[in-house]
Amino acid sequence: MDSDQGKLFIGGISWEIIEEKLKEYFENYDDVVQTVVMRDKTIGRPRGFGFDVFADPSILDRVLHDKHTIDARTV
């Protein structure tokens, strides 16, 4: 992720989540060009947060205004 423009931090995600599910959820707002779930380097388990990068950075205001629940967790 070279630029922070259009980047959304997503905290509180499930430790079982995969990138595809996170991307699919946020693509309801706009085109997501990159999704990363941060993982523990030694065991590979998700660390409970990640990032999405939107093609259109102006969409972030709308995304941040809404509440989000993914896998029964408020993120």
KAFEN-V366848 format. One record per backbone hydrogen bond with DSSP energy under -1.0 kcal/mol. NH is the residue of the N-H (numbers start at 1). CO is the residue of the C=O. E is the energy in kcal/mol with one decimal. If there is no record, write none. Layout:
BEGIN
nh->[NH:NH]
co->[CO:CO]
e->[E:E]
END
This chain:
BEGIN
nh->[7:8:10:12:13:17:22:23:24:25:26:27:28:29:30:33:34:36:38:40:44:47:50:51:52:53:54:55:59:60:63:64:65:66:70:73:75]
co->[4:52:50:48:48:14:18:19:20:21:22:23:25:26:26:53:53:51:49:45:40:38:10:36:8:34:6:31:56:57:59:60:61:62:73:70:68]
e->[-2.0:-3.3:-2.9:-1.2:-1.5:-1.1:-1.7:-2.8:-2.6:-2.1:-1.9:-1.7:-1.2:-1.8:-1.2:-2.7:-1.2:-2.7:-2.0:-2.9:-2.1:-3.1:-2.2:-2.7:-1.9:-2.5:-2.7:-2.7:-2.0:-1.6:-2.1:-2.9:-1.2:-1.0:-2.6:-1.1:-2.4]
END
